[in-house]
Amino acid sequence: MNTLRVIMASLLAFLLVTPVAAAAPKARTYERYVALGDSYTSGPGIPWPRLDRLACVTSTNNYPALLADNLGLRSYTDGSCGGADTTNMLNPQTPPLPLGQHPPQFSFLRADTDLVTIGIGGNDFGVFGDLTSKCPELRSSDPTGAPCQRHFTVDGVDTMKQKVAATGDRVRAVLAGVHERSPNAKVLLIGYPRIVPPQGNCPDVLPIADGDLRWLDDVEQALNGALENAANADGRTTFVDMYPASLGHDACAGRDAWIQGKENNLFKAIQYHPFKSGMVGVANEISKVLGARTGTHTRQVPRSVDKAVVGDASTVTLLTRAGHGR
C-alpha cells in the first residue's frame, strides 16, 4: 500500500509540473465570402463558364469556386472580371465580351462580408497585356538576347518595373477601400503564380527571347513584391504568395504546368493564364493560410445543377453532390 501511495504521489507531482499541450485553435468559419480580381481570378477558358458571367469569362472552376468548396460554403459572391485593374474597384468595366458593363467590384462588398480575396494589379498601366503581346513579337529579332527588355527601357529606366512600383500604391488604396466597406472581413491579397521557369526555356510554349525570360521573371517578382509591400503597409491584410508555391508549375513544366503558354484553348485556358490545376493550387494555398482543408478537385464541374446560379447574378449557391471536389 505504501508503495502504491508513493507511485500515486509521484504521478500527481508529475502532472502538476508538466505543462499540458494547448488544444489547436479552431479555424475560423466563414459565411459570406466575396472574391474580387482580374482574369487570374475569373479563370477564362477553364471549363465550364458561368452562363450568367460570360462577359467576364468567369469559370465555375476558378479559385473562388474551389475555395468555397474547400471551406464548405453554401454560397459565395464572385465579383472578378477578366481585364480588370484597380480602377475597376470603383468604376464600371467594359468586360472582354461586349455584353454590357460589369459593375464596380466594390459594389459586391457588404458590411457583413466576412472573407474577401483580391487578385489584382497585373493589368494596371497595361503591364500584362503589353508584355504578352510585345515580347513574343520581338523574339525573332534577337532570340538569345533581351529585345523586349530593351524596348521597354527608356533613357535607362525600366518602364515596366516603374509601372509595377506605382501599382503597389494603387493596391494599397484598394485594400483600404475593402476594409471601409467590410470592416470585419478577413482580407487576403493573392499574388501571381510564376509564369516562366527559373532556368532554361521552352520556345514552343513561351515564344520569348532567352534574356527576356529572365527579365520577365524579374518583373513578375517585382509585381509580387509590390503587392506584398502593400499588404504589409496596410497592416490588416494577409498576402498569399503564390510565386514560391508554384515552383515547378510554370508554363514550361509540361503536365505539371499551372499556366497555359501561347496557345488559346477554350476548353483548358486562354494563353498565358492559369489552367484549372493552377486554380486548385491557389485555392489550396489560400486554404492553408485559413487553416481549412484542401481538395484535389479532380472532377470537372459539369453543366448540370452541381453548381447553379440563384438569386442575383453575382452569387452562386453550391448545390454539391456528396463527395464532389474532395
Residue frames as qw, qx, qy, qz and C-alpha x, y, z in Angstrom:
[[0.000, 0.885, 0.465, 0.000, 0.00, 0.00, 0.00],
 [0.310, -0.780, 0.106, 0.532, 2.82, 2.39, 0.88],
 [0.408, -0.102, 0.604, 0.677, 4.40, 1.66, -2.48],
 [0.196, 0.640, 0.661, 0.339, 1.12, 2.48, -4.23],
 [0.146, -0.925, -0.252, 0.244, 0.86, 5.77, -2.32],
 [0.390, -0.549, 0.344, 0.655, 4.37, 6.71, -3.38],
 [0.341, 0.202, 0.694, 0.601, 3.60, 5.93, -7.00],
 [0.062, 0.803, 0.569, 0.163, 0.35, 7.94, -6.92],
 [0.265, -0.865, -0.059, 0.421, 2.05, 10.88, -5.22],
 [0.403, -0.320, 0.498, 0.698, 4.82, 10.85, -7.80],
 [0.259, 0.449, 0.708, 0.479, 2.30, 10.72, -10.64],
 [0.062, -0.904, -0.416, 0.077, 0.35, 13.64, -9.17],
 [0.338, -0.724, 0.169, 0.578, 3.51, 15.69, -8.82],
 [0.395, -0.014, 0.636, 0.663, 4.44, 14.92, -12.42],
 [0.159, 0.671, 0.652, 0.315, 1.04, 16.05, -13.67],
 [0.185, -0.907, -0.254, 0.279, 1.23, 19.27, -11.67],
 [0.292, -0.684, 0.320, 0.586, 4.59, 20.33, -13.07],
 [0.392, 0.075, 0.719, 0.569, 4.19, 19.04, -16.62],
 [0.295, 0.355, -0.051, -0.886, 2.62, 21.61, -18.98],
 [0.578, 0.401, 0.704, -0.098, -0.45, 20.40, -20.79],
 [0.247, 0.057, 0.559, 0.789, -0.31, 20.87, -24.55],
 [0.332, 0.399, 0.201, -0.831, -2.74, 23.54, -25.63],
 [0.596, 0.460, 0.659, 0.006, -5.51, 22.46, -27.94],
 [0.304, 0.102, 0.466, 0.825, -5.05, 23.63, -31.52],
 [0.256, 0.380, 0.211, -0.864, -7.13, 26.73, -32.16],
 [0.518, 0.488, 0.702, -0.003, -10.24, 26.03, -34.15],
 [0.252, 0.119, 0.447, 0.850, -10.15, 27.51, -37.64],
 [0.278, 0.362, 0.219, -0.863, -12.46, 30.47, -38.12],
 [0.376, 0.435, 0.799, 0.178, -15.56, 29.71, -40.11],
 [0.056, 0.232, -0.211, -0.948, -16.88, 31.97, -42.85],
 [0.397, 0.518, 0.726, -0.215, -20.35, 32.53, -44.25],
 [0.400, 0.881, 0.198, -0.154, -20.11, 35.49, -46.63],
 [0.596, -0.274, 0.430, 0.621, -17.15, 35.18, -48.99],
 [0.454, 0.865, 0.089, -0.196, -16.56, 37.75, -51.76],
 [0.704, -0.087, 0.379, 0.594, -13.87, 37.36, -54.44],
 [0.267, 0.918, -0.017, -0.292, -12.55, 40.36, -56.35],
 [0.539, -0.413, 0.556, 0.480, -9.97, 40.35, -59.12],
 [0.345, 0.582, -0.446, -0.586, -8.87, 40.10, -62.73],
 [0.822, 0.267, -0.380, -0.329, -8.63, 37.19, -65.17],
 [0.350, 0.306, -0.839, 0.283, -6.17, 35.32, -62.94],
 [0.323, 0.020, 0.692, -0.645, -9.14, 35.12, -60.57],
 [0.691, 0.289, 0.088, -0.657, -12.03, 34.73, -63.03],
 [0.549, -0.160, 0.812, 0.120, -10.35, 31.88, -64.97],
 [0.599, 0.552, -0.137, -0.564, -11.12, 32.46, -68.67],
 [0.566, 0.416, -0.662, -0.262, -11.23, 29.28, -70.74],
 [0.049, -0.166, 0.935, -0.311, -11.35, 26.90, -67.79],
 [0.470, -0.310, -0.685, -0.462, -14.39, 24.60, -68.14],
 [0.214, 0.592, 0.656, 0.415, -17.10, 25.39, -67.54],
 [0.067, 0.247, -0.025, 0.966, -18.05, 29.05, -67.96],
 [0.106, 0.460, 0.659, -0.586, -20.68, 30.62, -65.77],
 [0.221, 0.544, 0.651, 0.481, -23.53, 31.43, -68.12],
 [0.146, -0.925, -0.344, 0.069, -24.52, 34.46, -66.05],
 [0.314, -0.828, 0.233, 0.403, -20.97, 35.84, -66.29],
 [0.800, 0.362, 0.321, 0.354, -20.00, 35.16, -69.90],
 [0.251, 0.941, -0.034, 0.225, -18.97, 38.77, -70.42],
 [0.294, -0.823, 0.473, -0.116, -16.27, 38.43, -67.76],
 [0.724, 0.318, -0.612, -0.023, -15.32, 34.90, -68.95],
 [0.403, -0.498, 0.597, -0.483, -15.75, 33.60, -65.41],
 [0.522, 0.117, -0.837, -0.112, -15.24, 29.88, -64.79],
 [0.796, -0.474, -0.088, -0.366, -17.14, 27.64, -62.40],
 [0.924, -0.166, -0.150, 0.311, -13.73, 26.12, -61.61],
 [0.268, 0.720, -0.283, 0.575, -11.80, 29.26, -60.70],
 [0.387, 0.085, -0.720, 0.570, -10.14, 29.52, -57.32],
 [0.371, -0.191, 0.301, -0.857, -13.04, 31.37, -55.64],
 [0.833, -0.067, -0.261, -0.482, -15.34, 28.45, -56.53],
 [0.758, 0.093, -0.614, 0.200, -12.80, 25.85, -55.39],
 [0.126, 0.230, -0.579, 0.772, -12.03, 27.77, -52.20],
 [0.595, -0.208, 0.097, -0.770, -15.72, 27.99, -51.40],
 [0.889, -0.026, -0.416, -0.191, -15.87, 24.21, -51.77],
 [0.532, 0.199, -0.644, 0.512, -12.81, 23.77, -49.52],
 [0.097, -0.195, 0.459, -0.861, -14.46, 25.94, -46.88],
 [0.026, -0.368, -0.923, 0.111, -17.76, 24.10, -47.14],
 [0.192, 0.293, 0.153, -0.924, -19.67, 27.26, -48.06],
 [0.444, 0.521, 0.725, -0.074, -23.16, 27.01, -49.47],
 [0.395, 0.861, 0.270, 0.171, -22.75, 30.26, -51.35],
 [0.486, -0.401, 0.112, 0.769, -20.16, 32.87, -52.31],
 [0.350, 0.897, 0.170, -0.211, -20.02, 36.02, -54.40],
 [0.666, -0.038, 0.367, 0.649, -17.59, 36.31, -57.31],
 [0.187, 0.916, 0.138, -0.328, -17.11, 39.90, -58.46],
 [0.430, -0.422, 0.530, 0.597, -13.97, 39.21, -60.51],
 [0.647, 0.714, 0.202, -0.179, -13.78, 40.00, -64.21],
 [0.761, 0.113, 0.291, 0.568, -11.22, 39.40, -66.94],
 [0.369, 0.581, 0.169, 0.705, -9.27, 42.53, -67.83],
 [0.378, -0.895, -0.221, -0.091, -9.97, 44.30, -64.54],
 [0.485, 0.306, -0.387, 0.722, -7.44, 46.60, -62.91],
 [0.249, -0.297, -0.609, 0.692, -7.51, 48.54, -59.65],
 [0.191, 0.035, -0.055, -0.979, -9.63, 51.34, -61.15],
 [0.519, -0.210, -0.635, -0.532, -12.46, 48.85, -61.64],
 [0.262, -0.274, -0.790, 0.481, -12.93, 48.54, -57.92],
 [0.078, 0.493, 0.367, -0.785, -14.73, 51.90, -58.01],
 [0.360, 0.453, -0.268, -0.770, -15.60, 52.22, -61.69],
 [0.873, 0.293, 0.301, -0.249, -17.67, 50.06, -64.06],
 [0.305, -0.413, 0.734, 0.444, -15.77, 47.92, -66.54],
 [0.743, 0.441, -0.226, -0.450, -16.37, 47.06, -70.16],
 [0.758, -0.302, 0.578, 0.013, -15.60, 43.32, -69.94],
 [0.275, -0.295, 0.766, 0.500, -13.77, 41.17, -72.52],
 [0.133, 0.390, 0.829, 0.378, -17.02, 40.16, -74.22],
 [0.109, -0.089, -0.033, -0.990, -19.21, 43.15, -75.18],
 [0.352, -0.465, -0.786, -0.205, -22.30, 42.08, -73.29],
 [0.378, -0.860, -0.227, -0.256, -22.84, 45.17, -71.19],
 [0.106, 0.690, -0.484, 0.527, -20.89, 46.71, -68.34],
 [0.673, -0.247, -0.633, 0.290, -19.61, 44.94, -65.26],
 [0.336, -0.906, -0.127, -0.225, -20.39, 46.93, -62.10],
 [0.049, 0.727, -0.556, 0.399, -17.66, 48.31, -59.84],
 [0.642, -0.003, -0.756, 0.130, -16.26, 45.37, -57.91],
 [0.025, 0.096, -0.608, 0.788, -16.62, 47.17, -54.58],
 [0.583, -0.141, -0.092, -0.795, -20.39, 47.01, -55.14],
 [0.764, -0.084, -0.624, -0.140, -20.26, 43.31, -54.26],
 [0.327, 0.081, -0.692, 0.639, -18.94, 44.01, -50.76],
 [0.494, -0.677, -0.374, -0.396, -21.30, 44.22, -47.79],
 [0.272, -0.703, 0.421, -0.505, -20.92, 45.27, -44.19],
 [0.824, -0.321, 0.397, -0.246, -21.40, 41.64, -43.11],
 [0.801, 0.468, -0.368, 0.064, -18.91, 40.17, -45.62],
 [0.695, -0.661, 0.283, -0.002, -16.50, 38.10, -43.52],
 [0.690, -0.219, 0.509, 0.465, -13.95, 36.89, -46.10],
 [0.472, 0.849, -0.043, -0.235, -12.51, 38.76, -49.09],
 [0.710, -0.144, 0.427, 0.542, -9.87, 37.59, -51.57],
 [0.314, 0.894, -0.050, -0.316, -8.38, 40.07, -54.04],
 [0.714, -0.048, 0.463, 0.522, -6.25, 39.20, -57.06],
 [0.329, 0.921, 0.206, 0.030, -5.45, 42.45, -58.85],
 [0.326, -0.796, 0.279, 0.427, -2.58, 44.55, -60.20],
 [0.605, -0.062, 0.618, 0.498, -1.27, 42.76, -63.28],
 [0.380, 0.649, 0.538, 0.382, -3.37, 44.82, -65.69],
 [0.146, -0.915, -0.137, 0.349, -2.61, 48.21, -64.20],
 [0.012, -0.770, 0.379, 0.513, -0.88, 50.56, -66.64],
 [0.798, 0.502, -0.188, -0.275, -1.28, 47.83, -69.28],
 [0.232, -0.629, 0.741, 0.040, 1.68, 45.83, -67.96],
 [0.642, -0.008, 0.767, -0.024, 0.43, 42.28, -68.56],
 [0.679, 0.649, 0.326, -0.109, -1.11, 42.99, -71.95],
 [0.265, 0.888, -0.353, -0.133, 1.93, 44.90, -73.21],
 [0.303, -0.537, 0.785, 0.059, 4.35, 42.18, -72.15],
 [0.643, 0.118, 0.756, -0.031, 2.38, 39.24, -73.53],
 [0.629, 0.735, 0.237, -0.082, 1.85, 40.95, -76.88],
 [0.243, 0.908, -0.337, -0.056, 5.19, 42.67, -77.47],
 [0.423, -0.575, 0.697, 0.066, 7.69, 40.12, -76.11],
 [0.745, 0.175, 0.632, 0.118, 6.65, 37.25, -78.43],
 [0.527, 0.839, 0.135, -0.019, 6.58, 39.70, -81.33],
 [0.070, 0.910, -0.409, -0.012, 10.18, 40.80, -80.73],
 [0.816, -0.345, 0.454, 0.093, 11.72, 37.37, -80.12],
 [0.840, 0.408, 0.243, 0.262, 12.75, 36.76, -83.73],
 [0.259, 0.924, -0.169, 0.225, 14.86, 39.92, -83.75],
 [0.116, 0.608, -0.691, 0.375, 17.22, 38.54, -81.07],
 [0.831, -0.248, -0.435, -0.244, 16.27, 35.02, -79.86],
 [0.742, -0.159, -0.475, 0.447, 19.10, 34.73, -77.33],
 [0.204, 0.238, -0.229, 0.922, 19.05, 38.36, -76.20],
 [0.055, -0.538, -0.667, 0.513, 16.55, 40.61, -74.46],
 [0.108, 0.303, 0.414, 0.852, 14.83, 42.67, -77.18],
 [0.334, -0.722, -0.542, -0.270, 11.66, 43.14, -75.14],
 [0.534, -0.625, -0.250, 0.512, 13.53, 44.49, -72.15],
 [0.347, -0.086, 0.219, 0.908, 15.34, 46.94, -74.45],
 [0.050, -0.532, -0.563, -0.631, 12.03, 48.00, -75.97],
 [0.440, -0.785, -0.404, -0.162, 10.58, 48.90, -72.57],
 [0.583, -0.472, -0.118, 0.651, 13.74, 50.58, -71.28],
 [0.265, 0.857, 0.226, 0.380, 13.61, 54.32, -71.96],
 [0.071, 0.823, -0.310, 0.471, 16.57, 56.59, -71.13],
 [0.280, 0.317, -0.801, 0.424, 17.95, 53.87, -68.91],
 [0.457, -0.113, 0.520, -0.713, 14.69, 53.44, -66.99],
 [0.068, -0.155, -0.974, -0.147, 12.88, 50.10, -66.94],
 [0.385, -0.172, -0.089, -0.902, 9.37, 51.40, -67.55],
 [0.693, -0.258, -0.617, -0.270, 7.73, 48.09, -66.66],
 [0.540, -0.238, -0.621, 0.516, 9.29, 47.95, -63.21],
 [0.007, -0.060, 0.163, -0.985, 8.44, 51.62, -62.79],
 [0.549, -0.244, -0.349, -0.719, 4.78, 50.88, -63.51],
 [0.689, -0.251, -0.678, 0.059, 4.78, 47.88, -61.19],
 [0.317, -0.087, -0.513, 0.793, 6.08, 50.03, -58.34],
 [0.276, -0.096, 0.001, -0.956, 3.24, 52.50, -58.91],
 [0.623, -0.243, -0.624, -0.405, 0.75, 49.62, -58.91],
 [0.458, -0.179, -0.735, 0.466, 1.63, 48.88, -55.31],
 [0.063, 0.080, 0.302, -0.948, 0.29, 52.28, -54.21],
 [0.533, -0.086, -0.366, -0.758, -2.94, 51.65, -56.08],
 [0.634, -0.186, -0.749, -0.055, -3.40, 48.25, -54.45],
 [0.244, -0.126, -0.630, 0.727, -2.85, 49.72, -51.01],
 [0.326, 0.028, 0.054, -0.943, -5.72, 52.13, -51.70],
 [0.637, -0.106, -0.609, -0.461, -7.87, 49.17, -52.81],
 [0.489, -0.160, -0.791, 0.330, -7.21, 47.39, -49.53],
 [0.021, 0.109, 0.417, -0.902, -8.26, 50.46, -47.57],
 [0.496, -0.009, -0.258, -0.829, -11.47, 50.56, -49.59],
 [0.614, -0.142, -0.763, -0.141, -12.22, 46.92, -48.78],
 [0.316, -0.183, -0.705, 0.608, -11.78, 47.49, -45.04],
 [0.205, 0.045, 0.133, -0.969, -14.02, 50.55, -45.20],
 [0.626, -0.024, -0.362, -0.690, -16.87, 48.58, -46.78],
 [0.882, -0.196, -0.415, -0.108, -16.37, 45.25, -44.96],
 [0.116, -0.775, 0.465, -0.412, -14.72, 46.18, -41.66],
 [0.714, -0.396, 0.519, -0.252, -14.96, 42.74, -40.07],
 [0.921, 0.369, -0.091, -0.090, -13.74, 40.72, -43.03],
 [0.686, -0.378, 0.476, 0.401, -10.61, 38.61, -43.20],
 [0.505, 0.823, -0.107, -0.236, -8.84, 40.08, -46.24],
 [0.748, -0.202, 0.495, 0.392, -6.35, 38.14, -48.38],
 [0.357, 0.795, -0.287, -0.399, -4.34, 39.65, -51.23],
 [0.917, 0.075, 0.374, 0.115, -3.41, 36.92, -53.71],
 [0.136, -0.656, 0.523, 0.527, -0.08, 37.07, -55.53],
 [0.740, 0.515, -0.239, -0.359, 0.54, 35.84, -59.06],
 [0.907, -0.155, 0.361, 0.151, 1.95, 32.34, -59.75],
 [0.250, -0.544, 0.556, 0.576, 5.21, 32.08, -61.65],
 [0.728, 0.595, 0.053, -0.337, 4.85, 32.03, -65.41],
 [0.592, 0.648, -0.477, 0.031, 8.39, 31.39, -66.65],
 [0.924, -0.177, -0.267, 0.211, 10.82, 28.68, -65.47],
 [0.478, -0.827, 0.162, 0.249, 13.67, 29.55, -63.08],
 [0.203, -0.556, 0.635, 0.497, 16.10, 28.47, -65.79],
 [0.329, 0.132, 0.856, 0.377, 16.03, 27.20, -69.37],
 [0.374, 0.301, -0.091, -0.872, 13.35, 27.93, -71.93],
 [0.430, 0.302, 0.850, 0.045, 10.58, 26.35, -74.00],
 [0.088, 0.275, -0.267, -0.919, 10.09, 28.49, -77.13],
 [0.201, -0.248, -0.824, -0.467, 7.34, 26.24, -78.46],
 [0.303, -0.644, -0.686, 0.153, 5.29, 27.15, -75.38],
 [0.186, -0.881, -0.125, 0.417, 6.70, 30.56, -74.44],
 [0.665, 0.507, 0.206, 0.509, 7.99, 32.21, -77.64],
 [0.201, -0.978, 0.057, -0.014, 10.09, 34.72, -75.77],
 [0.512, 0.653, -0.458, 0.318, 13.81, 35.51, -76.15],
 [0.743, -0.147, -0.545, 0.359, 16.10, 33.84, -73.64],
 [0.270, 0.094, -0.350, 0.892, 17.20, 37.07, -71.97],
 [0.389, -0.333, -0.120, -0.851, 13.65, 38.34, -71.82],
 [0.729, -0.346, -0.580, -0.111, 12.52, 35.26, -69.89],
 [0.538, -0.189, -0.494, 0.656, 14.81, 36.20, -67.02],
 [0.004, -0.124, 0.071, -0.990, 13.70, 39.81, -67.23],
 [0.549, -0.368, -0.420, -0.622, 10.01, 38.87, -67.28],
 [0.691, -0.346, -0.598, 0.210, 10.59, 36.79, -64.19],
 [0.327, -0.070, -0.331, 0.882, 12.18, 39.83, -62.53],
 [0.267, -0.252, -0.168, -0.915, 9.18, 41.97, -63.47],
 [0.671, -0.403, -0.533, -0.322, 6.77, 39.41, -62.02],
 [0.614, -0.279, -0.536, 0.508, 8.75, 39.17, -58.81],
 [0.112, 0.071, -0.144, 0.981, 8.74, 42.97, -58.61],
 [0.473, -0.355, -0.348, -0.728, 4.96, 42.95, -59.01],
 [0.730, -0.398, -0.556, 0.009, 4.51, 40.34, -56.30],
 [0.478, -0.115, -0.405, 0.771, 6.90, 42.30, -54.11],
 [0.127, -0.229, -0.039, -0.964, 4.83, 45.44, -54.62],
 [0.642, -0.407, -0.454, -0.464, 1.68, 43.53, -53.66],
 [0.703, -0.300, -0.544, 0.347, 3.30, 42.09, -50.55],
 [0.271, 0.026, -0.258, 0.927, 4.54, 45.54, -49.53],
 [0.354, -0.351, -0.229, -0.836, 1.03, 46.92, -49.99],
 [0.733, -0.417, -0.513, -0.161, -0.41, 44.21, -47.74],
 [0.613, -0.195, -0.453, 0.617, 2.26, 44.79, -45.10],
 [0.077, 0.158, -0.086, 0.981, 1.75, 48.56, -45.18],
 [0.516, -0.430, -0.386, -0.633, -2.00, 48.06, -44.83],
 [0.087, -0.324, 0.735, -0.589, -1.44, 46.03, -41.70],
 [0.634, 0.055, 0.509, -0.579, -4.81, 44.27, -41.84],
 [0.822, 0.433, -0.168, -0.331, -4.34, 42.19, -44.97],
 [0.715, -0.319, 0.599, 0.168, -2.63, 38.82, -45.41],
 [0.414, 0.630, -0.499, -0.428, -0.55, 38.33, -48.55],
 [0.903, 0.019, 0.428, -0.031, -0.77, 34.87, -50.12],
 [0.023, 0.699, -0.577, -0.422, 2.49, 34.43, -52.04],
 [0.914, 0.285, 0.239, -0.163, 1.82, 32.16, -54.99],
 [0.425, 0.763, -0.483, -0.060, 5.26, 32.64, -56.53],
 [0.077, -0.450, 0.877, -0.148, 7.17, 30.15, -54.33],
 [0.668, 0.081, 0.622, -0.401, 4.08, 27.95, -54.06],
 [0.794, 0.548, 0.092, -0.247, 4.06, 27.49, -57.84],
 [0.071, -0.653, 0.718, 0.230, 7.69, 26.40, -58.21],
 [0.252, -0.080, 0.948, 0.180, 7.79, 23.57, -60.75],
 [0.358, 0.579, 0.722, -0.124, 4.43, 24.58, -62.20],
 [0.069, 0.572, -0.201, -0.792, 5.46, 27.31, -64.67],
 [0.701, 0.531, -0.014, -0.475, 4.27, 27.31, -68.28],
 [0.437, 0.560, -0.690, -0.138, 7.27, 25.18, -69.33],
 [0.371, -0.334, 0.798, -0.338, 6.53, 22.41, -66.81],
 [0.273, 0.015, -0.896, -0.350, 4.62, 20.15, -69.20],
 [0.493, -0.451, -0.706, -0.236, 1.93, 18.13, -67.46],
 [0.445, -0.456, -0.525, 0.564, 2.79, 19.84, -64.17],
 [0.132, 0.206, 0.108, 0.963, 2.19, 23.32, -65.61],
 [0.029, 0.601, 0.635, -0.485, -0.35, 25.54, -63.91],
 [0.162, 0.697, -0.038, -0.698, -0.10, 28.18, -66.64],
 [0.740, 0.551, 0.374, 0.091, -1.05, 27.97, -70.31],
 [0.465, -0.246, 0.344, 0.778, 1.56, 29.02, -72.87],
 [0.058, 0.241, -0.323, -0.913, 0.99, 30.76, -76.19],
 [0.134, -0.266, -0.853, -0.429, -1.98, 28.63, -77.26],
 [0.477, -0.076, 0.199, -0.853, -5.60, 29.61, -76.80],
 [0.273, -0.136, -0.945, -0.120, -7.58, 26.57, -75.73],
 [0.446, -0.333, -0.011, -0.831, -11.16, 27.41, -74.86],
 [0.867, -0.296, -0.333, -0.224, -11.51, 24.04, -73.12],
 [0.761, -0.156, -0.377, 0.504, -8.46, 24.46, -70.87],
 [0.301, -0.739, -0.138, 0.587, -7.33, 28.09, -70.58],
 [0.458, 0.883, 0.031, 0.099, -6.61, 31.11, -72.72],
 [0.708, 0.393, -0.260, 0.526, -2.98, 31.96, -73.47],
 [0.285, 0.360, -0.450, 0.766, -0.71, 32.92, -70.57],
 [0.549, -0.430, 0.147, -0.701, -3.44, 32.23, -68.00],
 [0.332, -0.288, 0.841, -0.316, -3.98, 29.53, -65.36],
 [0.471, -0.094, -0.821, -0.308, -5.31, 26.06, -66.05],
 [0.727, -0.541, -0.213, -0.366, -7.73, 24.51, -63.60],
 [0.827, -0.145, -0.365, 0.403, -4.72, 22.87, -61.93],
 [0.289, 0.295, -0.224, 0.883, -3.38, 26.36, -61.24],
 [0.452, -0.513, -0.079, -0.725, -6.69, 27.38, -59.71],
 [0.867, -0.361, -0.344, -0.006, -6.60, 24.29, -57.49],
 [0.648, 0.072, -0.337, 0.679, -3.11, 25.29, -56.40],
 [0.027, -0.407, 0.125, -0.905, -4.24, 28.80, -55.48],
 [0.674, -0.483, -0.214, -0.516, -7.37, 27.61, -53.68],
 [0.871, -0.258, -0.367, 0.201, -5.37, 25.13, -51.64],
 [0.462, 0.191, -0.306, 0.810, -2.70, 27.68, -50.75],
 [0.297, -0.468, 0.029, -0.832, -5.39, 30.07, -49.52],
 [0.820, -0.394, -0.324, -0.259, -7.00, 27.20, -47.59],
 [0.737, -0.050, -0.430, 0.519, -3.71, 26.53, -45.82],
 [0.126, 0.317, -0.217, 0.915, -3.48, 30.17, -44.79],
 [0.544, -0.393, -0.059, -0.739, -7.03, 29.99, -43.42],
 [0.260, -0.247, 0.857, -0.370, -6.41, 26.68, -41.65],
 [0.797, 0.220, 0.159, -0.539, -9.02, 24.96, -43.81],
 [0.775, 0.006, 0.611, 0.159, -8.91, 21.65, -45.63],
 [0.134, 0.493, -0.546, -0.665, -7.54, 21.38, -49.14],
 [0.806, 0.313, 0.422, -0.272, -9.01, 19.46, -52.06],
 [0.470, -0.116, 0.683, 0.547, -7.86, 17.70, -55.21],
 [0.450, 0.627, 0.130, -0.623, -10.88, 18.85, -57.25],
 [0.287, -0.197, 0.810, 0.472, -10.10, 16.25, -59.91],
 [0.307, 0.517, 0.790, 0.122, -13.61, 16.19, -61.30],
 [0.028, 0.157, 0.271, 0.949, -14.72, 18.86, -63.74],
 [0.313, 0.370, 0.531, -0.695, -17.91, 20.63, -62.79],
 [0.246, 0.333, 0.795, 0.443, -20.48, 19.55, -65.41],
 [0.189, -0.155, -0.187, -0.951, -23.10, 21.77, -66.94],
 [0.439, -0.461, -0.758, -0.141, -25.67, 20.36, -64.56],
 [0.410, -0.818, -0.137, -0.379, -27.08, 21.52, -61.27],
 [0.755, -0.166, -0.361, 0.522, -23.87, 20.76, -59.38],
 [0.244, -0.334, -0.176, 0.893, -23.29, 24.48, -59.26],
 [0.126, 0.689, 0.620, 0.354, -26.36, 26.51, -60.04],
 [0.116, 0.174, -0.091, 0.974, -26.90, 30.24, -60.02],
 [0.230, -0.702, -0.674, -0.005, -29.59, 31.53, -57.73],
 [0.251, -0.797, -0.231, 0.498, -30.53, 34.99, -56.55],
 [0.215, 0.905, -0.163, -0.329, -28.58, 37.88, -58.03],
 [0.818, 0.546, -0.176, 0.045, -26.17, 37.26, -60.88],
 [0.199, 0.720, -0.589, 0.309, -23.08, 37.54, -58.72],
 [0.490, -0.402, 0.661, -0.401, -23.91, 35.00, -56.03],
 [0.616, 0.169, -0.728, -0.249, -23.50, 31.29, -56.60],
 [0.730, -0.363, 0.406, -0.414, -25.09, 28.69, -54.35],
 [0.171, 0.386, -0.900, -0.109, -23.25, 25.40, -54.26],
 [0.887, -0.037, 0.133, -0.440, -25.66, 22.54, -54.77],
 [0.165, 0.586, -0.792, -0.038, -22.94, 20.00, -54.31],
 [0.911, -0.054, -0.351, -0.209, -23.37, 16.26, -54.68],
 [0.772, -0.584, 0.249, 0.018, -21.84, 14.16, -51.94],
 [0.810, -0.188, 0.350, 0.430, -18.10, 13.82, -52.36],
 [0.536, 0.777, 0.150, 0.294, -17.77, 16.41, -55.11],
 [0.212, 0.857, -0.263, 0.388, -14.37, 18.06, -55.20],
 [0.584, -0.673, 0.414, -0.185, -12.94, 16.01, -52.38]]
